């Protein structure tokens, strides 16, 4: 269940596999929607009233404060049943710009969602403990050669792809 805390966390991580966006109906400016990654190139979109009332209040406050805004040349996205919505963009500041940082685990988590692999199964595939898997998903785990091999075996992505991700990750950590 989406809570206000998880809503705020997910909306402030737009490049995360568990991204979440708020949109407004193109025909009714009072109707807000929440769109989430449904995996396998699917977007799940539902009226904000389908969620807890405090989530709508939080979204409205973020819009009113200018933290969420619609870009000047925004194009509507069809959301089904003959409806379309404009989706808000998160205003970034120097403090929040770290949320757009490259995540080493991001590629694996996207693969995990797309292939409907549970955290427990993924943890077993990578031969990690529960704590290590949580650290991995937060990019706090030291990446070893063995883990690179497990990522390659589990996902079928080339070992070189994982090594390139690791190099990019290390370069950003040095900044």
C-alpha positions, 0 to 999 in steps of 0.5 A, a space after each residue: 500500500 502506498 503511504 505518504 512517506 513512500 509517495 514522497 520517496 518515490 516521487 523524488 526518485 524519477 529515475 528509479 525503477 519504482 518511479 511514480 508521477 502525478 498527472 492532471 487530466 487534460 479535460 478536468 484540472 481538478 482530476 489528478 492521477 498517479 502513474 507508476 511503473 507496471 513493469 514490462 513497458 507498462 504504466 499503471 495509472 489510476 485516479 489519485 482518489 484510489 489512494 489515501 487522502 493524505 497522498 492527494 493532499 501532499 500532491 496538491 501541496 507540492 503543486 501549489 508550492 511549485 515543487 511539481 510543475 508542468 513544463 512549457 511544452 508538455 505533451 499529454 499522455 493517453 491514460 486509457 478510456 479516452 482520457 489524457 493527462 499532463 504529468 508534472 515534473 519535479 523541480 530540482 535544486 542543488 540539494 535534490 539533484 542527487 536523486 538523479 544520480 546514476 544508480 548501479 543497482 538501477 539496471 538490475 532492479 529494472 530487470 527484476 521488475 520486468 521479469 517479475 523476480 521477487 526480492 527473495 529470488 533476486 537475493 538468492 540469484 546474486 548469492 547475497 544476504 538480506 542485508 547485503 541485498 538491501 545495501 546493493 539496492 541502495 548502492 551501498 554495497 561494494 561491488 565485487 568481481 563475483 557479484 559482477 559475474 552473478 549479475 551477468 549470469 542472472 540477467 543475461 546482460 553481458 559482463 562488459 555491460 556490468 563492468 561499464 556500469 561499475 566504471 560509471 558508478 565509481 566516476 560519479 562517486 568520486 565527484 
